[in-house]
Amino acid sequence: MAGHLGELTQVITPALVDEVLGVTRRVQRRVRKLPSRVVIYFVLALSLFGSDGYQGV
């Protein structure tokens, strides 16, 4: 999975994720264990690798 995450960030860049978070006004206001950008990538990975389960993703 780790190798696939690198490929995912090349297609859906961190800048694009940050832009979408800004446009939708979902940028985090507090420091959290999982920043908004990480949650976006996690949800995308879950949809792409759903058969791996949470821990596998």
C-alpha distance matrix in Angstrom:
0.0 3.8 5.5 5.1 6.3 9.0 10.0 10.3 12.5 14.5 15.4 15.9 17.3 17.9 21.6 21.3 19.6 22.4 25.0 24.1 24.2 27.5 29.0 28.2 29.5 26.5 26.0 25.9 29.3 28.5 26.1 23.5 20.8 18.2 19.6 19.9 17.5 14.7 15.7 15.7 12.1 11.2 13.5 12.2 8.6 10.7 12.7 10.3 8.3 11.4 11.8 9.1 11.4 11.5 10.6 7.5 6.4
3.8 0.0 3.8 5.4 5.2 6.8 9.1 9.9 11.1 13.1 14.9 15.3 15.8 16.1 19.8 20.1 18.6 21.0 23.8 23.5 23.4 26.5 28.3 27.9 28.8 25.9 24.9 24.7 27.9 27.0 24.3 22.1 19.4 17.0 18.1 18.9 16.3 13.4 15.3 15.5 11.8 11.6 14.6 13.4 10.3 12.9 15.2 13.0 11.6 14.7 15.4 12.5 14.3 13.6 12.2 9.9 8.5
5.5 3.8 0.0 3.8 5.4 5.4 6.8 8.9 10.4 11.4 13.3 14.6 15.2 16.3 19.7 19.9 19.1 21.7 24.2 24.0 24.5 27.4 29.0 28.9 30.1 27.5 26.6 26.8 30.2 29.5 27.0 25.1 22.6 20.0 20.6 21.0 18.0 15.7 17.7 17.2 13.4 13.9 16.5 14.5 11.7 14.8 16.3 13.4 12.6 16.2 16.8 14.5 16.8 16.6 15.6 12.8 11.4
5.1 5.4 3.8 0.0 3.8 5.4 5.0 6.1 8.7 9.9 10.8 12.1 13.5 15.0 18.3 17.9 17.0 20.0 22.2 21.6 22.4 25.4 26.6 26.4 28.0 25.5 25.0 25.5 29.0 28.8 26.6 24.6 22.4 19.4 19.8 19.5 16.5 14.5 16.0 14.9 11.2 11.9 13.8 11.4 8.8 12.0 12.9 9.9 9.8 13.4 14.6 12.8 15.1 15.2 15.0 12.1 10.1
6.3 5.2 5.4 3.8 0.0 3.8 5.3 4.9 6.2 8.7 10.0 10.1 11.0 11.8 15.4 15.2 14.0 16.7 19.2 18.8 19.2 22.2 23.7 23.5 24.8 22.2 21.4 21.9 25.4 25.1 22.9 21.0 19.0 15.9 16.1 16.0 12.9 10.9 12.7 11.9 8.1 9.2 11.7 9.7 7.6 11.2 12.6 10.5 10.7 13.9 15.7 13.7 15.2 14.3 14.3 12.2 9.4
9.0 6.8 5.4 5.4 3.8 0.0 3.8 5.4 5.2 6.5 9.0 9.9 9.9 11.1 14.3 14.8 14.4 16.8 19.1 19.4 20.0 22.7 24.3 24.6 25.8 23.6 22.4 23.1 26.4 26.3 24.0 22.6 20.8 17.9 17.5 17.6 14.1 12.7 15.2 14.1 10.5 12.5 15.0 12.7 11.2 14.8 16.0 13.7 14.2 17.6 19.2 17.3 18.9 18.0 17.7 15.6 13.1
10.0 9.1 6.8 5.0 5.3 3.8 0.0 3.8 5.5 5.1 6.6 8.7 9.7 12.0 14.8 14.5 14.6 17.5 19.2 19.2 20.5 23.1 24.2 24.6 26.3 24.3 23.6 24.8 28.3 28.5 26.6 25.2 23.6 20.4 19.8 19.2 15.7 14.8 16.7 14.8 11.4 13.6 15.2 12.2 11.1 14.8 15.0 12.2 13.4 17.0 18.7 17.4 19.4 19.1 19.3 16.8 14.2
10.3 9.9 8.9 6.1 4.9 5.4 3.8 0.0 3.8 5.4 5.3 5.9 7.8 9.9 12.9 11.9 11.5 14.8 16.4 15.9 17.2 20.1 21.0 21.1 23.0 20.9 20.5 21.8 25.4 25.9 24.3 22.7 21.4 18.0 17.2 16.1 12.7 12.1 13.6 11.3 8.1 10.6 11.8 8.7 8.3 12.1 12.1 10.0 11.8 15.0 17.3 16.3 17.7 17.2 18.0 15.9 12.7
12.5 11.1 10.4 8.7 6.2 5.2 5.5 3.8 0.0 3.8 5.4 5.0 4.9 6.6 9.7 9.6 9.4 12.1 14.1 14.3 15.4 17.9 19.3 19.8 21.2 19.4 18.4 19.7 23.2 23.7 22.0 21.0 20.0 16.7 15.4 14.5 10.8 10.8 13.0 10.9 8.1 11.3 13.0 10.5 10.7 14.4 14.8 13.3 15.0 17.9 20.5 19.1 20.1 18.9 19.6 18.0 14.7
14.5 13.1 11.4 9.9 8.7 6.5 5.1 5.4 3.8 0.0 3.8 5.7 5.5 8.5 10.5 10.4 11.5 14.1 15.3 15.9 17.7 19.7 20.7 21.8 23.5 22.1 21.1 22.8 26.2 26.9 25.3 24.6 23.7 20.4 18.9 17.9 14.1 14.5 16.7 14.3 11.7 14.9 16.3 13.3 13.5 17.3 17.2 15.2 17.1 20.3 22.6 21.5 23.0 22.2 22.7 20.8 17.7
15.4 14.9 13.3 10.8 10.0 9.0 6.6 5.3 5.4 3.8 0.0 3.8 5.9 9.4 10.9 9.5 10.7 13.9 14.4 14.4 16.7 18.9 19.2 20.1 22.3 21.1 20.8 22.8 26.4 27.5 26.3 25.4 24.7 21.2 19.6 17.9 14.4 15.1 16.5 13.5 11.4 14.6 15.1 11.7 12.7 16.2 15.3 13.4 16.1 19.0 21.5 21.1 22.5 22.0 23.1 21.1 17.9
15.9 15.3 14.6 12.1 10.1 9.9 8.7 5.9 5.0 5.7 3.8 0.0 3.8 6.7 8.3 6.4 7.0 10.4 11.1 10.8 12.9 15.3 15.8 16.5 18.6 17.3 17.0 19.2 22.7 24.0 23.1 22.2 21.9 18.2 16.4 14.4 11.0 12.2 13.4 10.2 8.8 12.4 12.7 9.8 11.5 14.8 14.1 13.2 16.0 18.4 21.4 20.8 21.6 20.6 22.0 20.6 17.0
17.3 15.8 15.2 13.5 11.0 9.9 9.7 7.8 4.9 5.5 5.9 3.8 0.0 3.8 5.3 5.2 6.4 8.7 9.9 10.8 12.5 14.3 15.5 16.8 18.2 17.1 16.0 18.1 21.4 22.6 21.5 21.1 21.0 17.7 15.4 13.8 10.2 11.9 13.9 11.3 10.0 13.8 14.8 12.5 13.9 17.3 17.2 16.4 18.7 21.2 24.1 23.1 23.7 22.3 23.4 22.2 18.7
17.9 16.1 16.3 15.0 11.8 11.1 12.0 9.9 6.6 8.5 9.4 6.7 3.8 0.0 3.8 5.4 5.0 6.1 8.5 9.9 10.4 12.2 14.2 15.3 16.0 14.6 13.0 14.8 17.9 19.0 17.8 17.7 17.8 14.7 12.1 10.9 7.3 9.4 11.9 9.9 9.2 12.9 14.3 12.9 14.4 17.5 18.0 17.7 19.7 21.9 24.9 23.5 23.7 21.6 22.6 22.0 18.5
21.6 19.8 19.7 18.3 15.4 14.3 14.8 12.9 9.7 10.5 10.9 8.3 5.3 3.8 0.0 3.8 5.5 5.1 6.1 8.7 9.8 10.4 12.2 14.2 14.9 14.4 12.8 15.2 18.0 19.7 19.1 19.6 20.3 17.3 14.2 12.6 9.6 12.6 14.6 12.4 12.5 16.1 17.0 15.6 17.6 20.6 20.7 20.6 22.9 24.9 28.1 27.0 27.1 25.1 26.3 25.7 22.1
21.3 20.1 19.9 17.9 15.2 14.8 14.5 11.9 9.6 10.4 9.5 6.4 5.2 5.4 3.8 0.0 3.8 5.4 5.0 6.2 8.6 9.7 10.5 12.2 13.9 13.5 12.8 15.7 18.8 20.8 20.6 20.6 21.4 18.0 15.1 12.7 9.9 12.9 14.1 11.0 11.5 15.2 15.3 13.6 16.1 18.9 18.4 18.5 21.2 23.1 26.4 25.8 25.8 24.2 25.8 25.1 21.4
19.6 18.6 19.1 17.0 14.0 14.4 14.6 11.5 9.4 11.5 10.7 7.0 6.4 5.0 5.5 3.8 0.0 3.8 5.4 5.2 6.2 8.6 9.9 10.6 12.0 10.7 10.1 12.6 16.1 17.8 17.5 17.2 17.9 14.5 11.7 9.0 6.4 9.5 10.4 7.5 8.6 12.1 12.2 11.2 13.8 16.3 16.2 16.8 19.3 20.8 24.2 23.4 23.1 21.1 22.9 22.6 18.8
22.4 21.0 21.7 20.0 16.7 16.8 17.5 14.8 12.1 14.1 13.9 10.4 8.7 6.1 5.1 5.4 3.8 0.0 3.8 5.5 5.0 6.1 8.6 9.9 10.2 9.4 7.8 10.5 13.5 15.5 15.6 16.0 17.4 14.4 11.0 8.7 6.9 10.6 11.8 9.8 11.4 14.6 15.0 14.6 17.1 19.3 19.6 20.4 22.7 24.0 27.5 26.5 25.8 23.5 25.0 25.1 21.5
25.0 23.8 24.2 22.2 19.2 19.1 19.2 16.4 14.1 15.3 14.4 11.1 9.9 8.5 6.1 5.0 5.4 3.8 0.0 3.8 5.4 5.0 6.1 8.5 9.5 10.1 9.4 12.8 15.5 18.1 18.7 19.3 20.9 17.9 14.5 11.8 10.3 14.0 14.7 12.2 13.9 17.2 17.0 16.2 19.1 21.3 21.0 21.8 24.5 25.8 29.3 28.7 28.2 26.1 28.0 27.9 24.2
24.1 23.5 24.0 21.6 18.8 19.4 19.2 15.9 14.3 15.9 14.4 10.8 10.8 9.9 8.7 6.2 5.2 5.5 3.8 0.0 3.8 5.3 5.1 6.0 8.2 8.3 9.0 12.5 15.5 18.1 18.9 18.9 20.4 17.2 14.2 10.8 9.9 13.3 13.0 10.1 12.5 15.4 14.5 13.9 17.2 18.9 18.3 19.6 22.4 23.3 26.9 26.7 25.9 24.0 26.3 26.3 22.5
24.2 23.4 24.5 22.4 19.2 20.0 20.5 17.2 15.4 17.7 16.7 12.9 12.5 10.4 9.8 8.6 6.2 5.0 5.4 3.8 0.0 3.8 5.6 5.3 5.8 4.9 5.3 8.7 11.7 14.3 15.3 15.5 17.3 14.4 11.2 7.9 8.0 11.6 11.1 9.2 12.2 14.6 14.0 14.3 17.4 18.8 18.8 20.5 22.8 23.4 27.1 26.5 25.3 23.0 25.1 25.6 22.0
27.5 26.5 27.4 25.4 22.2 22.7 23.1 20.1 17.9 19.7 18.9 15.3 14.3 12.2 10.4 9.7 8.6 6.1 5.0 5.3 3.8 0.0 3.8 5.4 4.8 6.2 5.8 9.6 11.7 14.8 16.3 17.2 19.6 17.0 13.6 10.7 11.0 14.7 14.6 12.9 15.7 18.3 17.8 18.0 21.1 22.6 22.5 24.1 26.5 27.2 30.9 30.3 29.1 26.7 28.7 29.3 25.6
29.0 28.3 29.0 26.6 23.7 24.3 24.2 21.0 19.3 20.7 19.2 15.8 15.5 14.2 12.2 10.5 9.9 8.6 6.1 5.1 5.6 3.8 0.0 3.8 5.4 7.8 9.0 12.7 14.7 18.1 19.8 20.4 22.6 19.9 16.7 13.4 13.5 17.2 16.6 14.3 17.2 19.7 18.6 18.5 21.9 23.2 22.5 24.2 27.0 27.6 31.3 31.2 30.1 28.0 30.4 30.7 27.1
28.2 27.9 28.9 26.4 23.5 24.6 24.6 21.1 19.8 21.8 20.1 16.5 16.8 15.3 14.2 12.2 10.6 9.9 8.5 6.0 5.3 5.4 3.8 0.0 3.8 5.5 8.1 11.4 13.6 16.8 18.7 18.8 21.1 18.3 15.6 12.0 12.9 16.2 14.8 12.8 16.2 18.2 16.5 17.1 20.6 21.3 20.7 22.9 25.5 25.6 29.3 29.3 27.9 25.8 28.4 29.0 25.5
29.5 28.8 30.1 28.0 24.8 25.8 26.3 23.0 21.2 23.5 22.3 18.6 18.2 16.0 14.9 13.9 12.0 10.2 9.5 8.2 5.8 4.8 5.4 3.8 0.0 3.8 5.7 8.8 10.3 13.8 16.1 16.8 19.5 17.3 14.3 11.3 12.9 16.2 15.1 13.9 17.4 19.1 18.1 19.1 22.3 23.0 23.0 25.2 27.5 27.5 31.2 30.8 29.2 26.6 29.0 30.0 26.6
26.5 25.9 27.5 25.5 22.2 23.6 24.3 20.9 19.4 22.1 21.1 17.3 17.1 14.6 14.4 13.5 10.7 9.4 10.1 8.3 4.9 6.2 7.8 5.5 3.8 0.0 3.8 6.2 8.7 11.5 13.5 13.5 16.0 13.7 11.0 7.8 10.1 12.9 11.5 10.9 14.5 15.8 15.0 16.4 19.4 19.9 20.3 22.7 24.6 24.5 28.2 27.6 25.7 23.1 25.4 26.6 23.2
26.0 24.9 26.6 25.0 21.4 22.4 23.6 20.5 18.4 21.1 20.8 17.0 16.0 13.0 12.8 12.8 10.1 7.8 9.4 9.0 5.3 5.8 9.0 8.1 5.7 3.8 0.0 3.8 6.4 9.3 10.8 11.6 14.3 12.3 9.0 6.6 8.7 11.8 11.4 11.3 14.4 16.0 16.0 17.3 19.9 20.9 21.7 23.7 25.4 25.7 29.3 28.2 26.5 23.6 25.4 26.6 23.2
25.9 24.7 26.8 25.5 21.9 23.1 24.8 21.8 19.7 22.8 22.8 19.2 18.1 14.8 15.2 15.7 12.6 10.5 12.8 12.5 8.7 9.6 12.7 11.4 8.8 6.2 3.8 0.0 3.8 5.7 7.3 8.2 11.3 9.9 7.1 6.1 9.1 11.3 10.9 12.1 14.9 15.8 16.3 18.3 20.3 21.0 22.4 24.5 25.7 25.8 29.2 27.8 25.8 22.6 24.1 25.8 22.7
29.3 27.9 30.2 29.0 25.4 26.4 28.3 25.4 23.2 26.2 26.4 22.7 21.4 17.9 18.0 18.8 16.1 13.5 15.5 15.5 11.7 11.7 14.7 13.6 10.3 8.7 6.4 3.8 0.0 3.8 7.0 9.0 12.6 12.4 9.9 9.8 12.7 14.7 14.4 15.8 18.6 19.4 19.9 22.0 24.0 24.6 26.0 28.2 29.3 29.3 32.6 31.1 28.9 25.6 27.0 28.9 26.0
28.5 27.0 29.5 28.8 25.1 26.3 28.5 25.9 23.7 26.9 27.5 24.0 22.6 19.0 19.7 20.8 17.8 15.5 18.1 18.1 14.3 14.8 18.1 16.8 13.8 11.5 9.3 5.7 3.8 0.0 3.8 6.1 9.9 10.6 9.0 10.2 13.3 14.3 14.3 16.5 18.8 19.1 20.1 22.5 23.9 24.4 26.4 28.5 29.1 29.0 32.1 30.3 28.0 24.4 25.4 27.6 25.0
26.1 24.3 27.0 26.6 22.9 24.0 26.6 24.3 22.0 25.3 26.3 23.1 21.5 17.8 19.1 20.6 17.5 15.6 18.7 18.9 15.3 16.3 19.8 18.7 16.1 13.5 10.8 7.3 7.0 3.8 0.0 3.8 7.0 8.3 7.2 9.7 12.2 12.5 13.2 15.8 17.5 17.6 19.3 21.6 22.5 23.2 25.6 27.3 27.5 27.8 30.6 28.4 26.3 22.6 23.1 25.3 22.9
23.5 22.1 25.1 24.6 21.0 22.6 25.2 22.7 21.0 24.6 25.4 22.2 21.1 17.7 19.6 20.6 17.2 16.0 19.3 18.9 15.5 17.2 20.4 18.8 16.8 13.5 11.6 8.2 9.0 6.1 3.8 0.0 3.8 5.3 5.8 8.6 11.3 10.6 10.8 13.9 15.5 14.9 16.6 19.3 19.9 20.2 22.8 24.6 24.6 24.6 27.3 25.1 22.8 19.1 19.7 22.1 19.8
20.8 19.4 22.6 22.4 19.0 20.8 23.6 21.4 20.0 23.7 24.7 21.9 21.0 17.8 20.3 21.4 17.9 17.4 20.9 20.4 17.3 19.6 22.6 21.1 19.5 16.0 14.3 11.3 12.6 9.9 7.0 3.8 0.0 3.8 6.4 9.6 11.5 9.7 10.1 13.7 14.4 13.3 15.6 18.2 18.1 18.4 21.4 23.0 22.5 22.5 24.9 22.4 20.2 16.4 16.5 19.0 17.0
18.2 17.0 20.0 19.4 15.9 17.9 20.4 18.0 16.7 20.4 21.2 18.2 17.7 14.7 17.3 18.0 14.5 14.4 17.9 17.2 14.4 17.0 19.9 18.3 17.3 13.7 12.3 9.9 12.4 10.6 8.3 5.3 3.8 0.0 3.8 6.5 8.1 6.1 6.4 9.9 10.7 9.8 12.1 14.6 14.7 15.3 18.1 19.6 19.5 19.7 22.4 20.1 18.1 14.5 15.1 17.1 14.6
19.6 18.1 20.6 19.8 16.1 17.5 19.8 17.2 15.4 18.9 19.6 16.4 15.4 12.1 14.2 15.1 11.7 11.0 14.5 14.2 11.2 13.6 16.7 15.6 14.3 11.0 9.0 7.1 9.9 9.0 7.2 5.8 6.4 3.8 0.0 3.8 5.5 5.4 6.5 8.9 10.3 10.7 12.6 14.6 15.4 16.6 18.8 20.2 20.7 21.3 24.3 22.3 20.6 17.2 18.1 19.6 16.6
19.9 18.9 21.0 19.5 16.0 17.6 19.2 16.1 14.5 17.9 17.9 14.4 13.8 10.9 12.6 12.7 9.0 8.7 11.8 10.8 7.9 10.7 13.4 12.0 11.3 7.8 6.6 6.1 9.8 10.2 9.7 8.6 9.6 6.5 3.8 0.0 3.8 5.5 5.1 6.3 8.9 9.8 10.7 12.5 14.3 15.3 16.9 18.6 19.7 20.2 23.5 22.0 20.4 17.3 18.9 20.1 16.8
17.5 16.3 18.0 16.5 12.9 14.1 15.7 12.7 10.8 14.1 14.4 11.0 10.2 7.3 9.6 9.9 6.4 6.9 10.3 9.9 8.0 11.0 13.5 12.9 12.9 10.1 8.7 9.1 12.7 13.3 12.2 11.3 11.5 8.1 5.5 3.8 0.0 3.8 5.4 5.2 6.5 8.7 10.1 10.8 12.4 14.3 15.7 16.8 18.1 19.2 22.5 21.0 19.9 17.2 18.5 19.1 15.6
14.7 13.4 15.7 14.5 10.9 12.7 14.8 12.1 10.8 14.5 15.1 12.2 11.9 9.4 12.6 12.9 9.5 10.6 14.0 13.3 11.6 14.7 17.2 16.2 16.2 12.9 11.8 11.3 14.7 14.3 12.5 10.6 9.7 6.1 5.4 5.5 3.8 0.0 3.8 5.4 5.2 6.1 8.7 9.9 10.4 12.1 14.3 15.2 15.8 16.9 19.9 17.9 16.9 13.9 14.9 15.6 12.3
15.7 15.3 17.7 16.0 12.7 15.2 16.7 13.6 13.0 16.7 16.5 13.4 13.9 11.9 14.6 14.1 10.4 11.8 14.7 13.0 11.1 14.6 16.6 14.8 15.1 11.5 11.4 10.9 14.4 14.3 13.2 10.8 10.1 6.4 6.5 5.1 5.4 3.8 0.0 3.8 5.5 4.9 6.1 8.6 9.7 10.3 12.4 14.2 14.9 15.2 18.4 16.9 15.3 12.3 14.2 15.2 11.9
15.7 15.5 17.2 14.9 11.9 14.1 14.8 11.3 10.9 14.3 13.5 10.2 11.3 9.9 12.4 11.0 7.5 9.8 12.2 10.1 9.2 12.9 14.3 12.8 13.9 10.9 11.3 12.1 15.8 16.5 15.8 13.9 13.7 9.9 8.9 6.3 5.2 5.4 3.8 0.0 3.8 5.4 5.3 6.2 8.6 9.9 10.9 12.5 14.1 14.8 18.3 17.4 16.3 14.0 16.2 16.5 12.8
12.1 11.8 13.4 11.2 8.1 10.5 11.4 8.1 8.1 11.7 11.4 8.8 10.0 9.2 12.5 11.5 8.6 11.4 13.9 12.5 12.2 15.7 17.2 16.2 17.4 14.5 14.4 14.9 18.6 18.8 17.5 15.5 14.4 10.7 10.3 8.9 6.5 5.2 5.5 3.8 0.0 3.8 5.5 5.0 6.0 8.5 9.9 10.4 11.7 13.2 16.4 15.1 14.7 12.7 14.3 14.0 10.2
11.2 11.6 13.9 11.9 9.2 12.5 13.6 10.6 11.3 14.9 14.6 12.4 13.8 12.9 16.1 15.2 12.1 14.6 17.2 15.4 14.6 18.3 19.7 18.2 19.1 15.8 16.0 15.8 19.4 19.1 17.6 14.9 13.3 9.8 10.7 9.8 8.7 6.1 4.9 5.4 3.8 0.0 3.8 5.4 5.0 6.1 8.7 9.8 10.1 10.8 13.9 12.4 11.3 9.0 10.9 11.0 7.4
13.5 14.6 16.5 13.8 11.7 15.0 15.2 11.8 13.0 16.3 15.1 12.7 14.8 14.3 17.0 15.3 12.2 15.0 17.0 14.5 14.0 17.8 18.6 16.5 18.1 15.0 16.0 16.3 19.9 20.1 19.3 16.6 15.6 12.1 12.6 10.7 10.1 8.7 6.1 5.3 5.5 3.8 0.0 3.8 5.4 5.0 6.3 8.7 9.8 9.7 13.3 12.8 11.5 9.9 12.7 12.8 9.4
12.2 13.4 14.5 11.4 9.7 12.7 12.2 8.7 10.5 13.3 11.7 9.8 12.5 12.9 15.6 13.6 11.2 14.6 16.2 13.9 14.3 18.0 18.5 17.1 19.1 16.4 17.3 18.3 22.0 22.5 21.6 19.3 18.2 14.6 14.6 12.5 10.8 9.9 8.6 6.2 5.0 5.4 3.8 0.0 3.8 5.4 5.2 6.3 8.6 9.6 13.1 12.9 12.7 11.9 14.4 13.5 9.9
8.6 10.3 11.7 8.8 7.6 11.2 11.1 8.3 10.7 13.5 12.7 11.5 13.9 14.4 17.6 16.1 13.8 17.1 19.1 17.2 17.4 21.1 21.9 20.6 22.3 19.4 19.9 20.3 24.0 23.9 22.5 19.9 18.1 14.7 15.4 14.3 12.4 10.4 9.7 8.6 6.0 5.0 5.4 3.8 0.0 3.8 5.4 5.0 5.7 7.6 10.6 9.7 10.0 9.5 11.4 9.9 6.4
10.7 12.9 14.8 12.0 11.2 14.8 14.8 12.1 14.4 17.3 16.2 14.8 17.3 17.5 20.6 18.9 16.3 19.3 21.3 18.9 18.8 22.6 23.2 21.3 23.0 19.9 20.9 21.0 24.6 24.4 23.2 20.2 18.4 15.3 16.6 15.3 14.3 12.1 10.3 9.9 8.5 6.1 5.0 5.4 3.8 0.0 3.8 5.5 5.2 4.9 8.4 8.1 7.4 7.2 10.0 9.2 6.3
12.7 15.2 16.3 12.9 12.6 16.0 15.0 12.1 14.8 17.2 15.3 14.1 17.2 18.0 20.7 18.4 16.2 19.6 21.0 18.3 18.8 22.5 22.5 20.7 23.0 20.3 21.7 22.4 26.0 26.4 25.6 22.8 21.4 18.1 18.8 16.9 15.7 14.3 12.4 10.9 9.9 8.7 6.3 5.2 5.4 3.8 0.0 3.8 5.7 5.4 9.0 10.1 10.0 10.6 13.6 12.4 9.7
10.3 13.0 13.4 9.9 10.5 13.7 12.2 10.0 13.3 15.2 13.4 13.2 16.4 17.7 20.6 18.5 16.8 20.4 21.8 19.6 20.5 24.1 24.2 22.9 25.2 22.7 23.7 24.5 28.2 28.5 27.3 24.6 23.0 19.6 20.2 18.6 16.8 15.2 14.2 12.5 10.4 9.8 8.7 6.3 5.0 5.5 3.8 0.0 3.8 5.9 8.6 9.4 10.7 11.8 14.0 11.8 9.3
8.3 11.6 12.6 9.8 10.7 14.2 13.4 11.8 15.0 17.1 16.1 16.0 18.7 19.7 22.9 21.2 19.3 22.7 24.5 22.4 22.8 26.5 27.0 25.5 27.5 24.6 25.4 25.7 29.3 29.1 27.5 24.6 22.5 19.5 20.7 19.7 18.1 15.8 14.9 14.1 11.7 10.1 9.8 8.6 5.7 5.2 5.7 3.8 0.0 3.8 5.5 5.6 7.6 9.3 11.0 8.4 6.7
11.4 14.7 16.2 13.4 13.9 17.6 17.0 15.0 17.9 20.3 19.0 18.4 21.2 21.9 24.9 23.1 20.8 24.0 25.8 23.3 23.4 27.2 27.6 25.6 27.5 24.5 25.7 25.8 29.3 29.0 27.8 24.6 22.5 19.7 21.3 20.2 19.2 16.9 15.2 14.8 13.2 10.8 9.7 9.6 7.6 4.9 5.4 5.9 3.8 0.0 3.8 5.3 5.7 8.0 10.5 8.9 7.8
11.8 15.4 16.8 14.6 15.7 19.2 18.7 17.3 20.5 22.6 21.5 21.4 24.1 24.9 28.1 26.4 24.2 27.5 29.3 26.9 27.1 30.9 31.3 29.3 31.2 28.2 29.3 29.2 32.6 32.1 30.6 27.3 24.9 22.4 24.3 23.5 22.5 19.9 18.4 18.3 16.4 13.9 13.3 13.1 10.6 8.4 9.0 8.6 5.5 3.8 0.0 3.8 5.6 9.1 10.7 8.6 9.1
9.1 12.5 14.5 12.8 13.7 17.3 17.4 16.3 19.1 21.5 21.1 20.8 23.1 23.5 27.0 25.8 23.4 26.5 28.7 26.7 26.5 30.3 31.2 29.3 30.8 27.6 28.2 27.8 31.1 30.3 28.4 25.1 22.4 20.1 22.3 22.0 21.0 17.9 16.9 17.4 15.1 12.4 12.8 12.9 9.7 8.1 10.1 9.4 5.6 5.3 3.8 0.0 3.8 6.8 7.4 4.8 6.1
11.4 14.3 16.8 15.1 15.2 18.9 19.4 17.7 20.1 23.0 22.5 21.6 23.7 23.7 27.1 25.8 23.1 25.8 28.2 25.9 25.3 29.1 30.1 27.9 29.2 25.7 26.5 25.8 28.9 28.0 26.3 22.8 20.2 18.1 20.6 20.4 19.9 16.9 15.3 16.3 14.7 11.3 11.5 12.7 10.0 7.4 10.0 10.7 7.6 5.7 5.6 3.8 0.0 3.8 5.7 5.3 6.2
11.5 13.6 16.6 15.2 14.3 18.0 19.1 17.2 18.9 22.2 22.0 20.6 22.3 21.6 25.1 24.2 21.1 23.5 26.1 24.0 23.0 26.7 28.0 25.8 26.6 23.1 23.6 22.6 25.6 24.4 22.6 19.1 16.4 14.5 17.2 17.3 17.2 13.9 12.3 14.0 12.7 9.0 9.9 11.9 9.5 7.2 10.6 11.8 9.3 8.0 9.1 6.8 3.8 0.0 3.8 5.5 5.2
10.6 12.2 15.6 15.0 14.3 17.7 19.3 18.0 19.6 22.7 23.1 22.0 23.4 22.6 26.3 25.8 22.9 25.0 28.0 26.3 25.1 28.7 30.4 28.4 29.0 25.4 25.4 24.1 27.0 25.4 23.1 19.7 16.5 15.1 18.1 18.9 18.5 14.9 14.2 16.2 14.3 10.9 12.7 14.4 11.4 10.0 13.6 14.0 11.0 10.5 10.7 7.4 5.7 3.8 0.0 3.8 5.4
7.5 9.9 12.8 12.1 12.2 15.6 16.8 15.9 18.0 20.8 21.1 20.6 22.2 22.0 25.7 25.1 22.6 25.1 27.9 26.3 25.6 29.3 30.7 29.0 30.0 26.6 26.6 25.8 28.9 27.6 25.3 22.1 19.0 17.1 19.6 20.1 19.1 15.6 15.2 16.5 14.0 11.0 12.8 13.5 9.9 9.2 12.4 11.8 8.4 8.9 8.6 4.8 5.3 5.5 3.8 0.0 3.8
6.4 8.5 11.4 10.1 9.4 13.1 14.2 12.7 14.7 17.7 17.9 17.0 18.7 18.5 22.1 21.4 18.8 21.5 24.2 22.5 22.0 25.6 27.1 25.5 26.6 23.2 23.2 22.7 26.0 25.0 22.9 19.8 17.0 14.6 16.6 16.8 15.6 12.3 11.9 12.8 10.2 7.4 9.4 9.9 6.4 6.3 9.7 9.3 6.7 7.8 9.1 6.1 6.2 5.2 5.4 3.8 0.0
